[in-house]
């Protein structure tokens, strides 16, 4: 998932009066149209990589956070401007940021409305890699190809485990691991790959 042009996603367009003219409709619009996008990304069994090629603002950061993996161009910047315009977080930002950054960094990023550069995003755990702009898409494509070369059923299960563990206890997560491991180890694909690995 990447942006067209220089930016990843600039969030809502505040220059056209849309939020002023439709202030009575915003809650319903978020619930009916915006939130389902985040829920869809989170629920997909396919691995989603955010290739943050430029500025990600507001909803743009939420879109990146809803992906499984985020890779940032060195020139990318991240910002939530809500505190500048008197609004609250939306599109899952409060949930996603708290889990990725923790409460203190979520507060600092959203209350200050300061830009966070790519290196800061890496340091804080918002993204997992920063790539120089000239090599950015090449690296993203290489990484995506690597992921795509892994067994699709295993990728689906790993994503399921990661999402499940986010709200499970340790005991529940280990039970879920054991259940899935017990299913996968019986597959022909796993048995073949285990034998191939053992021969190396």
Backbone bond lengths (Angstrom), bond angles and torsions (degrees), N, CA, C in turn:
res aa  C-N    CA-C-N  psi(-1)  N-CA   C-N-CA  omega(-1)  CA-C   N-CA-C  phi
1 X - - - 1.456 - - 1.512 107.49 -
2 X 1.327 117.11 117.32 1.461 120.37 -178.82 1.517 109.71 -141.43
3 X 1.322 115.38 168.91 1.456 120.51 -178.79 1.513 111.91 -92.94
4 X 1.320 115.13 159.24 1.463 120.98 174.65 1.527 107.47 -95.63
5 X 1.317 116.43 134.08 1.454 119.26 -179.13 1.511 112.04 85.43
6 X 1.332 116.42 -147.40 1.465 121.23 -172.85 1.517 114.05 -81.90
7 X 1.332 117.92 -24.55 1.453 120.78 -174.87 1.512 113.06 -109.68
8 X 1.329 115.22 158.07 1.469 120.79 174.53 1.519 109.42 -79.65
9 X 1.340 115.95 -57.20 1.469 121.63 175.90 1.517 108.02 -166.64
10 X 1.326 116.51 124.64 1.464 120.50 -175.39 1.521 113.74 -90.47
11 X 1.319 117.86 4.94 1.462 119.90 179.72 1.521 111.61 76.36
12 X 1.304 115.44 -157.38 1.470 120.21 -177.02 1.524 111.14 -69.58
13 X 1.323 116.04 143.28 1.462 122.12 175.94 1.529 107.73 -82.29
14 X 1.315 115.51 109.41 1.465 120.47 -177.05 1.525 112.51 -91.93
15 X 1.327 117.63 -3.41 1.461 120.61 -173.72 1.523 113.85 -87.74
16 X 1.329 117.57 -12.08 1.473 118.96 -173.23 1.525 114.49 -103.74
17 X 1.316 117.29 7.44 1.458 120.12 177.30 1.510 114.94 77.42
18 X 1.317 116.77 7.43 1.467 120.98 -176.15 1.530 112.33 -59.55
19 X 1.333 117.06 -43.69 1.468 119.90 -178.85 1.525 112.52 -73.90
20 X 1.295 117.02 -20.43 1.467 120.28 177.06 1.527 109.83 -81.31
21 X 1.302 115.81 -47.28 1.471 120.77 -178.66 1.533 112.52 -68.70
22 X 1.330 116.14 -29.07 1.473 120.15 -175.10 1.520 113.07 -115.52
23 X 1.323 116.45 29.79 1.466 119.63 -176.02 1.525 112.76 -59.69
24 X 1.317 118.46 -30.49 1.463 120.93 -179.97 1.529 112.90 -78.61
25 X 1.325 116.36 -9.92 1.465 120.74 -176.41 1.525 113.40 -107.33
26 X 1.351 116.99 -7.33 1.467 119.43 -171.48 1.524 112.54 -61.16
27 X 1.330 118.20 -46.68 1.465 120.29 -178.48 1.521 111.23 -57.24
28 X 1.315 116.52 -47.74 1.462 120.64 -179.80 1.520 112.05 -64.47
29 X 1.348 116.62 -39.13 1.465 120.26 179.78 1.531 110.41 -64.52
30 X 1.339 116.83 -43.88 1.466 120.15 178.55 1.523 110.93 -59.79
31 X 1.325 116.33 -45.25 1.467 120.60 -178.11 1.527 112.18 -68.16
32 X 1.334 116.72 -36.57 1.466 120.12 -174.48 1.520 114.37 -87.76
33 X 1.335 116.93 -30.95 1.460 118.87 -172.15 1.530 114.67 -121.83
34 X 1.323 117.89 -44.80 1.467 120.22 -174.77 1.530 111.96 -77.83
35 X 1.325 116.94 -51.78 1.463 120.49 -177.17 1.533 113.35 -59.09
36 X 1.342 118.68 -39.27 1.464 118.28 178.42 1.539 114.05 -60.64
37 X 1.335 117.59 -26.06 1.465 120.21 177.19 1.527 109.78 -64.59
38 X 1.340 116.21 -45.92 1.469 120.91 179.30 1.526 110.15 -65.13
39 X 1.322 116.81 -44.60 1.465 120.83 179.24 1.525 111.04 -61.98
40 X 1.317 116.86 -38.03 1.463 121.17 179.28 1.528 110.87 -64.74
41 X 1.342 116.87 -47.26 1.460 120.55 178.46 1.525 110.86 -59.31
42 X 1.326 116.60 -42.47 1.459 120.89 -178.72 1.526 112.42 -69.02
43 X 1.320 116.81 -30.57 1.471 119.75 -174.82 1.522 113.48 -91.86
44 X 1.318 118.04 -11.82 1.468 120.28 -179.47 1.525 110.49 -61.94
45 X 1.318 116.39 141.33 1.462 119.42 176.35 1.528 110.90 -81.81
46 X 1.321 117.36 -18.28 1.461 122.33 176.46 1.520 110.02 -73.53
47 X 1.327 116.78 142.51 1.468 121.17 176.31 1.526 108.41 -73.51
48 X 1.331 116.40 128.53 1.457 122.05 -179.62 1.530 108.89 -111.51
49 X 1.321 116.44 124.81 1.462 122.30 177.53 1.520 108.24 -107.97
50 X 1.330 116.67 124.83 1.460 121.03 173.86 1.521 107.54 -87.46
51 X 1.318 116.39 120.25 1.462 122.31 175.30 1.525 106.43 -103.27
52 X 1.329 116.00 90.92 1.469 121.19 -172.70 1.525 107.95 -81.40
53 X 1.325 115.02 97.66 1.454 121.99 -171.58 1.524 114.00 -90.10
54 X 1.323 117.93 -3.67 1.466 121.11 -178.89 1.509 109.39 -171.85
55 X 1.315 116.45 -154.22 1.463 120.83 -176.92 1.520 111.22 -60.63
56 X 1.341 115.20 133.18 1.460 122.79 171.98 1.527 105.81 -119.75
57 X 1.323 116.07 117.22 1.465 120.82 -176.69 1.519 109.62 -123.14
58 X 1.333 115.99 137.28 1.460 121.22 175.16 1.515 112.94 52.26
59 X 1.332 115.07 -113.53 1.463 120.74 -179.23 1.523 111.81 -58.38
60 X 1.323 116.71 -27.11 1.463 120.37 177.68 1.511 112.09 -63.27
61 X 1.340 116.30 -39.24 1.469 119.68 176.89 1.524 109.37 -67.90
62 X 1.326 116.80 -40.04 1.473 120.12 177.84 1.522 111.31 -59.98
63 X 1.325 116.93 -41.16 1.468 120.50 178.06 1.523 110.83 -61.02
64 X 1.338 116.67 -44.25 1.468 120.26 179.09 1.526 111.01 -64.16
65 X 1.336 116.63 -41.80 1.457 120.99 -179.01 1.521 112.73 -68.14
66 X 1.319 116.99 -27.53 1.466 120.75 179.84 1.519 111.75 -74.87
67 X 1.326 117.44 -13.72 1.466 121.39 177.22 1.523 109.81 -79.43
68 X 1.318 116.63 164.59 1.458 121.29 -178.14 1.519 112.41 -76.84
69 X 1.316 116.12 -34.60 1.458 122.78 -176.46 1.523 107.11 -139.71
70 X 1.336 117.25 140.74 1.462 120.83 177.80 1.524 109.75 -126.56
71 X 1.330 115.50 127.21 1.460 122.49 175.89 1.522 106.69 -116.78
72 X 1.325 116.23 133.48 1.455 121.30 -173.03 1.521 111.83 -113.97
73 X 1.315 115.89 137.26 1.460 120.35 167.68 1.520 107.76 -70.63
74 X 1.325 117.37 149.93 1.464 121.24 -177.49 1.525 112.00 -60.54
75 X 1.328 116.96 -28.65 1.468 120.12 -178.23 1.525 113.40 -86.54
76 X 1.329 117.63 -5.30 1.471 120.34 -178.08 1.523 110.74 -66.76
77 X 1.322 114.73 149.76 1.465 121.42 175.48 1.524 107.97 -137.52
78 X 1.330 114.96 153.53 1.465 122.43 -174.29 1.516 108.92 -125.99
79 X 1.327 116.33 134.30 1.468 118.70 -178.45 1.527 110.94 -154.08
80 X 1.322 114.71 143.96 1.466 123.03 168.43 1.521 106.73 -117.94
81 X 1.331 116.90 115.08 1.465 121.60 -175.76 1.521 113.60 -96.14
82 X 1.323 117.12 9.98 1.461 120.44 -173.92 1.526 113.26 -53.74
83 X 1.335 116.95 -43.16 1.470 118.83 -176.39 1.525 111.92 -67.68
84 X 1.321 118.00 -20.79 1.470 120.82 178.04 1.522 112.01 -77.11
85 X 1.337 116.38 -24.32 1.469 119.23 -174.93 1.527 112.57 -117.51
86 X 1.319 116.23 12.72 1.458 120.21 174.25 1.515 115.45 74.31
87 X 1.329 117.60 25.68 1.459 120.61 -178.52 1.524 111.43 -117.37
88 X 1.331 115.51 170.48 1.464 123.12 -179.27 1.525 109.98 -101.49
89 X 1.323 116.36 167.44 1.463 120.51 173.57 1.523 109.81 -64.25
90 X 1.334 115.22 152.83 1.460 119.31 176.44 1.527 109.83 -147.55
91 X 1.304 116.60 -178.00 1.470 124.55 -178.58 1.521 112.27 51.65
92 X 1.335 115.27 41.32 1.458 120.74 173.96 1.511 115.56 79.27
93 X 1.329 118.39 5.39 1.469 120.63 -175.62 1.525 112.50 -59.19
94 X 1.327 118.39 -39.92 1.470 120.40 -178.16 1.529 110.87 -63.69
95 X 1.308 117.18 -39.31 1.469 122.35 -179.53 1.521 110.66 -75.04
96 X 1.330 116.40 -48.26 1.460 121.51 -176.60 1.523 112.32 -66.89
97 X 1.332 116.45 -44.54 1.467 119.77 -178.91 1.525 111.82 -66.20
98 X 1.321 117.23 -44.27 1.471 120.03 179.93 1.524 111.59 -57.02
99 X 1.313 116.35 -40.53 1.459 119.76 -178.87 1.518 112.32 -75.04
100 X 1.311 117.63 -31.00 1.461 121.03 -178.87 1.523 112.43 -86.12
101 X 1.324 116.88 -41.74 1.466 120.67 -172.60 1.518 114.43 -107.26
102 X 1.322 117.54 -22.33 1.464 120.85 -170.68 1.518 110.12 89.50
103 X 1.318 115.99 166.42 1.465 121.10 -173.07 1.527 113.05 -66.41
104 X 1.335 117.11 -42.19 1.462 119.53 -174.67 1.527 112.26 -66.53
105 X 1.315 116.75 -45.76 1.463 119.23 179.83 1.531 111.26 -70.81
106 X 1.324 116.82 -33.42 1.465 119.61 174.46 1.523 109.69 -61.07
107 X 1.328 116.75 -44.00 1.466 120.85 178.11 1.524 110.87 -62.10
108 X 1.335 116.82 -46.33 1.462 120.44 -178.31 1.523 111.67 -61.67
109 X 1.333 116.65 -44.50 1.460 120.75 -176.70 1.526 111.74 -69.31
110 X 1.327 117.11 -43.08 1.471 119.49 -174.95 1.527 113.24 -83.01
111 X 1.321 117.55 -34.96 1.474 119.55 -177.91 1.523 112.70 -77.54
112 X 1.337 117.04 -31.70 1.468 119.96 179.90 1.520 111.79 -81.19
113 X 1.334 117.40 -29.36 1.461 123.25 -173.23 1.523 111.63 60.33
114 X 1.334 116.68 23.27 1.464 121.38 176.10 1.524 109.86 -77.46
115 X 1.326 114.99 151.98 1.460 119.97 172.91 1.525 109.65 -74.39
116 X 1.312 116.03 141.80 1.453 123.14 173.22 1.527 106.39 -111.45
117 X 1.338 116.61 121.02 1.463 118.16 -178.53 1.531 110.22 -77.19
118 X 1.328 115.41 174.80 1.466 120.39 -174.78 1.522 112.08 -61.16
119 X 1.324 117.57 -42.18 1.466 120.07 179.59 1.522 111.03 -65.22
120 X 1.323 116.85 -37.79 1.465 120.66 175.58 1.516 111.42 -65.26
121 X 1.331 116.22 -39.67 1.466 120.63 177.94 1.527 110.54 -63.49
122 X 1.327 116.50 -36.74 1.464 120.73 177.39 1.525 110.18 -68.40
123 X 1.300 116.55 -46.11 1.474 121.63 -179.50 1.526 111.15 -60.76
124 X 1.323 116.91 -38.38 1.465 121.54 -177.97 1.527 113.14 -83.27
125 X 1.309 117.93 -11.05 1.468 120.29 179.52 1.511 114.97 89.81
126 X 1.322 116.35 15.90 1.464 120.54 177.87 1.529 110.32 -74.83
127 X 1.342 115.91 -32.22 1.462 122.35 177.09 1.525 108.02 -131.79
128 X 1.329 117.03 163.20 1.464 118.23 -178.71 1.519 113.75 -106.67
129 X 1.337 117.10 -5.29 1.461 119.53 179.32 1.524 109.43 -160.32
130 X 1.341 116.49 143.98 1.464 122.30 174.62 1.525 107.44 -121.04
131 X 1.327 116.01 130.18 1.458 122.18 -175.29 1.536 109.45 -122.78
132 X 1.335 117.87 138.64 1.473 119.61 173.93 1.527 110.35 -54.69
133 X 1.309 116.43 143.10 1.462 121.42 -173.23 1.522 113.60 -53.16
134 X 1.327 117.74 -41.92 1.467 120.93 -175.66 1.525 112.54 -65.82
135 X 1.319 117.36 -29.88 1.470 120.47 179.78 1.531 112.96 -100.49
136 X 1.342 116.68 2.58 1.454 121.18 -168.31 1.524 113.44 -57.32
137 X 1.315 118.20 -61.02 1.468 119.88 -174.82 1.523 112.04 -66.49
138 X 1.332 117.55 -32.30 1.458 120.21 176.69 1.520 110.19 -61.99
139 X 1.340 117.01 -45.15 1.467 121.34 179.39 1.529 110.62 -65.33
140 X 1.323 117.18 -42.29 1.468 120.51 179.08 1.530 110.00 -60.18
141 X 1.326 116.61 -45.12 1.462 120.31 -179.81 1.527 111.47 -64.91
142 X 1.340 117.23 -40.12 1.464 120.61 176.91 1.523 111.14 -61.62
143 X 1.341 115.90 -44.93 1.457 120.41 -178.77 1.527 110.89 -66.82
144 X 1.332 116.32 -42.16 1.465 120.30 178.64 1.528 110.59 -62.67
145 X 1.327 116.65 -37.79 1.465 120.61 177.95 1.529 111.29 -65.46
146 X 1.330 115.66 -39.36 1.461 120.01 177.28 1.527 110.92 -61.12
147 X 1.326 115.98 -48.40 1.469 120.58 178.69 1.531 109.97 -60.29
148 X 1.338 116.10 -44.82 1.471 120.55 -177.19 1.523 112.33 -65.69
149 X 1.337 117.37 -20.19 1.466 120.27 179.69 1.524 112.38 -78.10
150 X 1.326 117.45 -12.87 1.463 121.18 179.50 1.533 109.90 -80.40
151 X 1.321 118.17 155.96 1.474 120.22 -179.81 1.534 111.63 -57.77
152 X 1.314 115.98 127.64 1.467 120.69 -175.21 1.530 112.38 -60.94
153 X 1.327 116.71 -37.77 1.466 119.56 179.21 1.521 111.32 -64.19
154 X 1.329 116.76 -38.26 1.466 120.89 178.09 1.522 110.76 -66.88
155 X 1.330 117.36 -42.73 1.464 120.78 178.35 1.530 110.58 -60.34
156 X 1.316 115.75 -42.01 1.464 121.27 178.72 1.530 110.54 -60.96
157 X 1.326 116.22 -43.44 1.465 121.22 -179.64 1.535 110.88 -68.44
158 X 1.327 117.17 -43.21 1.474 119.92 179.09 1.525 110.79 -60.12
159 X 1.329 116.17 -43.67 1.474 119.80 178.13 1.524 110.26 -62.20
160 X 1.322 116.38 -41.82 1.462 121.11 178.51 1.532 111.15 -61.12
161 X 1.331 116.45 -42.93 1.470 120.57 179.59 1.532 111.55 -63.98
162 X 1.312 115.90 -44.48 1.466 120.30 -178.94 1.524 110.12 -60.92
163 X 1.332 116.02 -46.20 1.467 119.80 179.91 1.528 111.65 -66.24
164 X 1.320 116.88 -41.18 1.471 120.85 -179.61 1.524 110.72 -64.57
165 X 1.326 116.70 -44.32 1.466 121.08 -176.37 1.518 112.54 -65.39
166 X 1.330 116.76 -20.78 1.465 120.56 -178.44 1.521 112.93 -62.41
167 X 1.338 116.61 -26.18 1.467 119.02 -179.50 1.529 112.25 -126.18
168 X 1.325 117.41 10.15 1.473 120.99 -177.90 1.519 111.19 -100.80
169 X 1.322 115.78 160.97 1.464 120.43 170.38 1.531 108.09 -77.30
170 X 1.322 116.73 167.81 1.459 120.34 177.14 1.526 110.56 -58.80
171 X 1.317 116.42 -44.38 1.461 120.87 -179.33 1.528 111.37 -61.71
172 X 1.329 116.35 -44.39 1.470 120.56 178.77 1.521 110.81 -63.63
173 X 1.328 116.76 -41.62 1.461 120.80 -179.69 1.529 110.66 -64.07
174 X 1.330 116.92 -40.98 1.466 119.57 -179.90 1.524 111.40 -68.30
175 X 1.334 117.36 -37.15 1.466 120.37 175.78 1.531 110.63 -62.73
176 X 1.317 115.55 -41.90 1.469 121.01 179.55 1.526 109.97 -65.50
177 X 1.334 116.36 -40.83 1.470 120.84 176.46 1.532 110.94 -59.23
178 X 1.318 115.53 -48.35 1.469 120.33 -178.49 1.524 111.10 -60.46
179 X 1.324 115.91 -41.73 1.466 120.80 179.80 1.527 110.85 -61.40
180 X 1.326 116.21 -49.49 1.461 120.47 -177.63 1.530 111.79 -68.91
181 X 1.327 116.04 -38.63 1.459 120.36 178.18 1.529 109.87 -61.52
182 X 1.335 115.52 -41.27 1.460 120.84 179.26 1.515 112.80 -62.68
183 X 1.324 116.62 -32.41 1.472 120.94 177.88 1.524 110.32 -75.53
184 X 1.337 116.62 -49.57 1.465 120.41 -174.21 1.524 113.40 -65.62
185 X 1.345 116.72 -38.77 1.464 119.10 -175.61 1.526 112.24 -63.00
186 X 1.315 117.78 -21.20 1.461 122.20 -179.77 1.525 113.16 -84.50
187 X 1.329 117.44 -10.41 1.467 119.14 -176.94 1.521 110.58 -75.28
188 X 1.321 115.72 149.65 1.463 121.33 177.53 1.519 111.11 -60.13
189 X 1.342 115.67 -38.54 1.462 119.64 -178.78 1.523 111.24 -61.25
190 X 1.322 116.78 -47.39 1.462 120.37 -179.55 1.526 110.79 -64.52
191 X 1.312 117.39 -43.21 1.460 120.45 -179.81 1.530 111.51 -61.05
192 X 1.331 116.39 -40.60 1.465 120.69 178.10 1.518 111.07 -66.44
193 X 1.327 117.02 -44.95 1.464 121.03 -178.79 1.523 111.32 -66.13
194 X 1.314 117.65 -37.00 1.470 121.28 178.10 1.523 109.90 -64.23
195 X 1.332 116.88 -43.91 1.469 120.85 178.88 1.520 110.79 -63.77
196 X 1.346 116.70 -42.94 1.460 120.48 178.77 1.521 111.28 -62.15
197 X 1.316 116.62 -41.95 1.465 121.81 -179.80 1.521 110.68 -64.51
198 X 1.315 116.51 -40.70 1.471 121.61 -178.12 1.523 112.14 -66.41
199 X 1.333 116.67 -25.94 1.472 120.37 -178.96 1.524 112.33 -78.89
200 X 1.277 118.72 -14.53 1.474 120.75 -175.33 1.518 111.83 -70.73
